[in-house]
Amino acid sequence: MILKSQVEWALHCCTILAGLPNGRYLSTKALAEFHGVPKEYLSKALQSLSQAKLVDSTLGPSGGYRLSRPAAEISFLDVVEAVEGKERTFVCNNIRTNNPCRPKSYCEAGPCAIARIMWEADEAWRASLRSVTLAALIQTLEKEIPVTLWQSSSEWVLNRAG
């Protein structure tokens, strides 16, 4: 399975937005500059987050985006599904019915073992993403990123937040 690059961008942007003080917004331009990604494509990811009600947006000179609820209430799965959709990653086309050896009177009841295993794997993947919030990610990053880089990144963002 390959996810759109917008999923990565959306997760990184949500992480940055999680650090904004109440009432502050960060523009698409600043988010694109911070991550070194094209503003036009990033805008699509941010629109998906907005449509999913994960971020709020405002227009104007101090406009931009901010999380719509606390980081502890937004999971990785919320962000992934906002960008990719909620459809299963595996689609069963029931090709087993094309088997030339299959008697015409033979009727399979329910999905085949391959579909069931793939759907179980998909649900396990989703459960894993559902269990990690943006707040948990920030706690991990605070431990892993050098203090000076964390501070300079925070200052860069706050200097551009409206």
N, C-alpha and C positions, 0 to 999 in steps of 0.2 A: 504494500500500500504506500502510495506517495501522496503526501498532503501538499496543498498549494503553499507556495512560499508566503502567501498572505497570512497563513496560520502562524508562522514564526513571527512575522512582523506584528500581528495583532497581539500575540502573547507578550512580546517585548514592550509594545506600546502600553498595554494594560499595566504592566509592571511599573513603568515610568509614571503613569497616571495615578497609580496607587499611592505614590509618594507625594502627591500634590496636597497642599493645605486646603481646607474647606473653602469653597468659593472661588478657587483659582482654576484656570483652564490652560491647556497647552495646545498650540496650533499644530495643524498638519505639517506646516513648513518646519517648525522646530523639531517635531518628532521625526520627520524624514531626514533632516540634517543630522540629528543625533545618531540615527541608525545607518545613515549613508545609503538610503533607499530612495527610489523615485517617488516624489510627492504624489504624482497622479495615480500611481498604483496603490500607494499606501492609503490614499483617500478612499479607495474602494473597500479596503479592509476596515477602515474606520466607519464607513457607512454601514457595513454589515454589523459591526458592533453596536452602532446606534439603533439600527432596525431591531436588533435582538434585545434592546433596552439594557445593554451592559454599560454603555457610556451615554452621557448627556453632552449635547453640543450647544454652542451659542455662537452667534455671529458678531461681527464688529472687530475693532482694533485689538481688544483684549479677549477675543473669542477663541474658540478651540474646543477641546474635549476634556472631560474628566469622568471618572467612574461614576456610575449612577447609584451604586450602593457600596458598602464597605468591601474591602479586598477579601475579607474572610468569608464573604457570601458569594464570591465568584470563583467557580472552579475552572480548571483547564478545559474540562469538557464543555462548559458554557461557551468559552471562547472558540474552541475548535468547531462546535456545532454552529456558532454564529457565522463562521466563514465557510465551512464545508457543507453545512446542512445536517439534518438528523437521520438521513437515510443510512441503511446498513452498508457496510463496506463491501459485502459480498452479495451479489445478486444471483439467485439460482434460476437458471433458464430451463431446468428439468430436461436436460439433454438425454437423460437415461431412457426417455420414451422413444428415442431414435434407434435404440438397439435393434438390429435386424433379427436377432434371435428371440426377441421378446414375443411371446404369444399374444395375439390380439386381445384375448380374453383376460390377460394378466393385468391387474390393477394395483398400482402402488398406493398404499395408504399413507398419506403424509409426506413430509419432506425426506429426502434421502440422508444417509449418514454424513455425506460430505457437506451438505448444506447445514445440517445440525451442528457439526463440529466448527464450521466457519462462523456460524452465528454465535456459538458459545465463545469463540475466541474474540469476536467483535464485542460482545458484552463484557468480557473480562478486560479488554482494552479500555472500553468506556468506563467501567467501574474504577479502574486505576486512575484515569484522568479525572473522574468525578471526585475522587478522594483527595485531590491536591488543590488547594485554594491559592489564590494570588498572595494572600497573607503568609501562607506557609512557604511559598517561593521566596518572598522577601526575607523571611527569617533565615533561609538557607543562603541567600545571596549576601546577607550581612555578615555571615561567618566566612564565606569564601572569597569575597572581593576585598582587596586591601583597603584599609580605612581611608587612605588618601585618595584613592580612585573613587570610592563611594562618596566621599565628601565633595570632591571636585565635580563629579557627575550631578550630585544633588544641587550644587550651586549653579551649574550651567543651566539645569532645568528651571530652577526657581527664578533665575535672571530673565528667562524667556516666557515665564507663565504670566498670563494676564489675570 
